[in-house]
Amino acid sequence: MHWILTIIWEGEIYILNPLPHPTQFPELEKVLSSAIKTFNSETGRSNKPPKAKFLSGSPKQPGGHECGYVVMRYMKDIIADTRLSFTSKWLAKSRVSYTEEQLDEVRIEALQFCQDHI
């Protein structure tokens, strides 16, 4: 299994994929687009079809198995960004990866959460 982060915001679908090579998810795009169109029609909102944008500049996983922690780090960074500039910051293709220290922060937070609830 592989983790990606999908954000639906301001009529757009943003897909953040931690893999270092570009990967498309046409079935996911189709399902999300259909769901948003249905929601928009039921709530009387614009029926403009949403666009999926792959934020190819989002930091990549440093190895082959950290995708879950990278997705959690995406969420942590997005929540901490009061200007919500992730769309412009991560739009351009980049080779940036999270460091092990940055991923360790979310590993420790996840472990502490689990320990608090056991």
Buried (B, 14 or more C-beta within 10 A) or exposed (E): EEBBBBBBEEEEBBBBBBBEEEEEBEEBBEEBBEEBBEEBEEEEEEEEEBEBBBBBBBBBBBEEEBBBBBBBBBEBBBEEEEEEEBBEBBBEEBEEBBEEEBBEBBBEEEEEEEEEEE
